[in-house]
Every structure is written in structure tokens, then in C-alpha cells.
Amino acid sequence: MKKLELKSKFDVVICIFSAIHYNTNYNELEDTLTNFYNHLENGGILIYDLSFNYDNWIEGVVSVDTMVEEELKIARICQSTLKNGIFNANFVFLVKYNDKFDFDIDEHHLGVFEIDEVINIMNEIGFKTYIYGDFTFEIWESGKCQRPIFVGIKKVKQIGENNMRIAVSVSDDEKFTEHFGRAQKFLIYEFDGEKTEFLDRRESKKIPGEKHQWGKSLKIVDDCDVVICLQIGMTAKPGLKSAGKKVVEDEGRVEEVLNRFVEHEKFMNKPLNF
């Protein structure tokens, strides 16, 4: 979970049935949640359960789960023991099959966390966080011994909340938009929700006539949120999206194309009044 790298983004990430507890401390948990966040599209949803937490923890409880069929009987026994925030879960399995007995021990080291601290980590990463009880639509309440189900929504970057950096791939004379993979020059702007400011002029040293050089362009615009270009290849477009870039294809003079995009962003972020 901490090192997962799928080189793509998703609408939903699900991590349930106590899997999140294989993070045994808050640093590991934060790394995992940050990784999930980075794999989500803006507005994407993360769902996970926090089965073991300090709100519902009872030290020393012995739990026994059984399964009985005609020829097969299984008992699973475990005692809740917490040390330094880690639940050393040693599950003892007793098995009877056709009048023969056997046993096995399944050992796990699971992190146990404070609900409030997990909420703080989620908020700092950038999630809007909700907690539900026991896979229902009821809001989780402390003290009811429910399993908290965390639902985190990756916040959509709002114009005005953070400045947006825009890269425009341009022709050699810097007057018109150019194909992303063929462009030798990029003009970089910053939009603060009201006005646009020119920041930089960057050059991509491509080899004339050589195909599939879009990776060189990606390095040039790595710090940008939006890429505006005349056209973009079928390989480059998903590559930019997986790197978290918004891709806009538009034809025209640079100032006109940039103005169309900015006005569209202002309109889309304008509050609705009914």
C-alpha cells in the first residue's frame, strides 16, 4: 500500500476488511493514505474501514468464531493484546475433519489508531472526510462500538484557493498553439482566479523528425496543472492525465486560446444562485 505505483488515476480506491491495519504506525498510515490520494482523480473517493481503534478497543478480550458443517468444524480463537500501539494478533485455528483434529497459528501485526488523529491526517493530505458506522449510511458515533468506515473525497482544486499554473505549447514564433509532441517552445502562465500572469518561456530540445518525443515535453511542464495545445497524441494524452495534468486541445492565437480557457474556468467556478 505504501509503495503502490500503478501510473494511473482512478475514481474510487477501496481498502476494506482491516487491510489498512497492516500500517503499524502513523507515519506508515500517512504514507499509505497519501499514496491512495495520489492515485485518485480530483473528486475521487477513498473507502476503508478502521476495525481496530482506541474507541472500540477492549484489552484482554478472548474472541471465538466457529463454523460447523456436517464433516468440517473450525474454531478461530484470539485474544486482544495491545503493545506500543500494535495488536499482535495470533489467531489459533482448531480444525476437525472426518474425526481428525489439526491446528494452525496465523500471526499478524496490526496498527491500532486514534480516530481523531486519523481524521487530522486525512484532512492534512487533502481529503474531505466522512465516517459511517458498520457499512451503513448512518454517521459513526463514538462509544457505540461500531466499525468506523472512512470515506475520503479528494478535494477538487478551487480557483482562487491555489494558483493554477498553465503551459501552452506554441509555434516557433510563439503566436499560435502547437501539437504537444512537436512543440519546441512552451509559454508558462499562472492564473489566480482573476488574472493571468506570464511566468516563463521554456524550450524542449527535440530531435527534428524523430517520433514519440512527448516525454521531453512532459518534463518541461512537470510543475504545471494544465496543458493547452493544438493537438496531442494517443499515447501522450493518457500519460499527461496520469501525471495529474488537465489537457485542453484548442486551436488559435495564444492569447485567444488562453482567454477562452480562463473564462471557462471562471464560469465553472462561479457559485450558483437560485
C-alpha positions as CSV (number, residue, x, y, z in Angstrom):
1,M,0.0,0.0,0.0
2,K,2.7,2.4,0.9
3,K,4.7,1.8,-2.3
4,L,1.9,1.0,-4.7
5,E,2.6,2.7,-8.1
6,L,0.1,2.0,-10.8
7,K,1.0,5.0,-13.0
8,S,-2.7,5.8,-13.4
9,K,-5.6,7.6,-11.6
10,F,-8.9,6.2,-10.5
11,D,-12.4,7.4,-9.5
12,V,-12.5,5.1,-6.4
13,V,-9.9,3.3,-4.2
14,I,-11.2,0.7,-1.8
15,C,-9.2,-0.8,1.1
16,I,-11.5,-2.8,3.4
17,F,-11.7,-5.7,5.8
18,S,-8.9,-4.4,8.1
19,A,-6.3,-4.3,5.4
20,I,-5.4,-0.7,6.4
21,H,-4.1,-2.0,9.8
22,Y,-1.0,-3.5,8.2
23,N,0.3,0.0,8.6
24,T,1.6,-0.3,12.2
25,N,2.3,3.4,13.0
26,Y,1.0,6.9,12.0
27,N,3.9,7.5,9.6
28,E,3.1,4.4,7.6
29,L,-0.6,5.2,7.6
30,E,0.1,8.7,6.3
31,D,2.3,7.3,3.5
32,T,-0.4,4.9,2.5
33,L,-3.2,7.5,2.6
34,T,-1.1,9.9,0.6
35,N,-0.4,7.2,-1.9
36,F,-4.1,6.5,-2.2
37,Y,-4.7,10.2,-2.6
38,N,-2.2,10.5,-5.5
39,H,-3.9,7.6,-7.3
40,L,-7.3,9.4,-7.2
41,E,-8.8,11.7,-9.8
42,N,-9.9,15.1,-8.5
43,G,-13.2,14.4,-6.7
44,G,-12.3,10.7,-6.4
45,I,-13.4,8.6,-3.4
46,L,-11.4,6.6,-0.9
47,I,-13.2,4.0,1.3
48,Y,-11.6,2.0,4.1
49,D,-12.6,0.6,7.5
50,L,-10.7,1.1,10.8
51,S,-11.7,-2.0,12.6
52,F,-9.2,-1.7,15.4
53,N,-9.1,1.7,17.1
54,Y,-8.8,3.1,20.6
55,D,-12.5,4.0,20.7
56,N,-13.7,0.3,20.5
57,W,-10.6,-1.4,21.9
58,I,-11.0,-3.7,24.9
59,E,-7.8,-5.2,26.3
60,G,-7.7,-8.9,27.0
61,V,-11.0,-9.9,25.4
62,V,-10.9,-13.5,24.0
63,S,-12.9,-14.0,20.8
64,V,-14.1,-17.3,19.4
65,D,-15.6,-17.7,16.0
66,T,-16.9,-21.0,14.8
67,M,-18.0,-22.7,11.6
68,V,-19.8,-26.0,11.7
69,E,-20.7,-28.3,8.8
70,E,-21.5,-32.0,8.7
71,E,-17.9,-33.2,8.4
72,L,-16.0,-30.0,9.0
73,K,-15.8,-27.9,12.1
74,I,-13.5,-24.9,12.6
75,A,-12.9,-22.7,15.6
76,R,-10.8,-19.5,15.5
77,I,-9.6,-18.2,18.8
78,C,-7.8,-14.8,19.5
79,Q,-7.1,-12.6,22.5
80,S,-6.8,-8.8,22.1
81,T,-3.4,-7.7,23.4
82,L,-2.0,-4.3,22.6
83,K,1.6,-3.2,22.9
84,N,3.1,0.1,21.7
85,G,0.1,0.7,19.5
86,I,0.3,-2.7,17.8
87,F,-2.1,-5.6,18.0
88,N,-0.2,-8.8,17.9
89,A,-3.0,-10.9,16.5
90,N,-2.2,-14.6,16.9
91,F,-5.2,-16.5,15.6
92,V,-5.4,-20.1,16.7
93,F,-7.3,-22.3,14.3
94,L,-8.7,-25.7,15.6
95,V,-10.0,-27.9,12.8
96,K,-11.9,-31.2,12.9
97,Y,-12.5,-33.0,9.7
98,N,-13.8,-36.5,9.5
99,D,-12.9,-37.2,13.2
100,K,-9.3,-36.0,12.7
101,F,-8.0,-32.9,14.6
102,D,-5.5,-30.3,13.5
103,F,-4.5,-26.8,14.4
104,D,-2.6,-23.8,13.0
105,I,-1.5,-20.4,14.2
106,D,-1.9,-17.3,11.9
107,E,0.1,-14.3,13.2
108,H,-0.4,-10.7,12.2
109,H,1.0,-7.3,13.5
110,L,-1.8,-4.7,13.1
111,G,-1.7,-1.0,13.9
112,V,-4.4,0.4,16.2
113,F,-5.1,4.2,15.8
114,E,-6.9,7.1,17.4
115,I,-10.0,8.2,15.3
116,D,-9.2,11.9,15.7
117,E,-5.6,11.5,14.7
118,V,-6.6,9.6,11.5
119,I,-9.1,12.4,10.7
120,N,-6.3,15.0,11.1
121,I,-4.0,13.0,8.7
122,M,-6.8,12.8,6.2
123,N,-7.5,16.5,6.3
124,E,-3.9,17.5,6.0
125,I,-3.4,15.3,3.0
126,G,-6.4,17.0,1.3
127,F,-9.4,14.7,1.8
128,K,-12.9,15.9,2.8
129,T,-13.6,13.2,5.4
130,Y,-16.8,11.4,6.4
131,I,-17.2,8.5,8.8
132,Y,-20.0,6.0,8.7
133,G,-20.9,3.1,11.1
134,D,-20.7,-0.5,10.1
135,F,-21.1,-0.1,6.3
136,T,-24.3,1.7,6.7
137,F,-25.4,5.3,5.8
138,E,-25.6,6.2,9.4
139,I,-22.9,8.6,10.7
140,W,-20.4,6.9,13.0
141,E,-20.8,7.8,16.7
142,S,-18.1,7.3,19.4
143,G,-19.0,4.9,22.1
144,K,-21.4,2.7,20.1
145,C,-18.7,0.1,19.3
146,Q,-19.4,0.4,15.6
147,R,-16.7,-0.3,13.0
148,P,-15.9,3.2,11.5
149,I,-15.9,3.3,7.7
150,F,-13.9,6.2,6.4
151,V,-14.9,7.9,3.2
152,G,-12.5,10.5,1.9
153,I,-13.2,12.7,-1.1
154,K,-10.2,14.2,-2.9
155,K,-10.9,17.9,-3.0
156,V,-11.2,19.5,-6.4
157,K,-8.7,22.3,-6.6
158,Q,-10.8,25.5,-6.5
159,I,-9.8,28.6,-8.5
160,G,-8.6,31.2,-6.0
161,E,-7.8,28.6,-3.4
162,N,-4.5,27.8,-5.1
163,N,-2.9,29.4,-8.1
164,M,-3.2,27.4,-11.3
165,R,-0.1,27.0,-13.5
166,I,-0.8,26.7,-17.2
167,A,1.5,25.6,-20.0
168,V,0.7,26.5,-23.6
169,S,2.6,24.6,-26.4
170,V,3.3,27.2,-29.0
171,S,4.7,27.5,-32.6
172,D,8.2,28.7,-33.1
173,D,7.0,32.3,-33.5
174,E,5.1,31.9,-30.2
175,K,1.9,33.2,-31.8
176,F,-0.2,30.0,-32.2
177,T,-0.8,26.8,-30.3
178,E,1.2,23.8,-31.5
179,H,1.0,20.0,-31.3
180,F,2.2,18.9,-27.8
181,G,4.7,16.3,-29.0
182,R,6.1,18.6,-31.8
183,A,6.3,21.9,-29.9
184,Q,9.8,23.2,-29.2
185,K,8.5,26.0,-27.0
186,F,6.1,26.4,-24.1
187,L,4.8,29.6,-22.5
188,I,4.0,29.3,-18.8
189,Y,1.3,31.3,-17.1
190,E,-0.2,31.5,-13.6
191,F,-3.9,32.1,-13.0
192,D,-5.0,33.2,-9.6
193,G,-8.7,33.0,-10.2
194,E,-8.9,36.6,-11.5
195,K,-6.0,37.5,-13.7
196,T,-3.3,35.6,-15.7
197,E,0.4,36.4,-15.3
198,F,3.2,35.3,-17.7
199,L,5.9,33.5,-15.8
200,D,8.4,31.8,-18.1
201,R,9.4,30.7,-21.6
202,R,10.7,27.1,-21.9
203,E,12.3,25.2,-24.7
204,S,12.1,21.5,-25.4
205,K,15.1,20.3,-27.3
206,K,13.6,17.7,-29.6
207,I,15.3,16.0,-32.5
208,P,13.7,17.0,-35.8
209,G,11.9,14.1,-37.5
210,E,12.1,11.7,-34.5
211,K,8.8,10.3,-33.3
212,H,7.5,9.8,-29.7
213,Q,9.3,12.7,-28.0
214,W,6.4,13.7,-25.9
215,G,8.3,12.7,-22.7
216,K,10.6,15.6,-23.3
217,S,7.6,17.9,-23.3
218,L,6.2,16.4,-20.1
219,K,9.5,17.2,-18.3
220,I,9.2,20.8,-19.4
221,V,5.7,21.2,-18.0
222,D,6.1,18.9,-14.9
223,D,5.2,21.7,-12.5
224,C,2.1,22.8,-14.4
225,D,-1.6,21.9,-13.7
226,V,-2.9,22.5,-17.2
227,V,-1.5,21.9,-20.7
228,I,-3.1,23.7,-23.6
229,C,-2.1,22.5,-27.1
230,L,-3.3,22.3,-30.6
231,Q,-3.4,18.5,-30.6
232,I,-1.9,15.7,-28.6
233,G,-1.0,12.0,-29.4
234,M,-2.9,9.0,-28.3
235,T,0.0,7.9,-26.0
236,A,0.8,11.3,-24.7
237,K,-2.7,12.3,-23.6
238,P,-3.2,9.5,-21.0
239,G,0.4,9.9,-20.0
240,L,-0.3,13.6,-19.1
241,K,-3.5,12.7,-17.3
242,S,-1.8,10.0,-15.2
243,A,0.7,12.7,-14.2
244,G,-2.2,14.8,-12.9
245,K,-2.3,17.3,-15.8
246,K,-5.5,18.6,-17.3
247,V,-5.2,18.5,-21.1
248,V,-7.0,21.1,-23.3
249,E,-6.9,20.9,-27.1
250,D,-7.6,24.2,-28.8
251,E,-6.6,26.0,-32.0
252,G,-5.8,29.7,-32.4
253,R,-3.7,32.5,-31.3
254,V,-2.1,32.0,-27.8
255,E,-3.8,35.0,-26.2
256,E,-7.2,33.9,-27.5
257,V,-6.9,30.3,-26.5
258,L,-5.6,31.2,-23.1
259,N,-8.5,33.7,-22.6
260,R,-11.1,31.1,-23.6
261,F,-9.8,28.6,-21.0
262,V,-9.6,31.2,-18.3
263,E,-13.1,32.5,-18.9
264,H,-14.4,28.9,-18.9
265,E,-12.7,28.2,-15.5
266,K,-14.2,31.4,-14.1
267,F,-17.7,30.4,-15.3
268,M,-17.4,26.8,-14.0
269,N,-16.3,28.0,-10.5
270,K,-19.0,30.7,-10.2
271,P,-21.4,30.0,-7.3
272,L,-24.9,29.1,-8.5
273,N,-27.7,31.4,-7.3
274,F,-31.2,30.0,-7.3
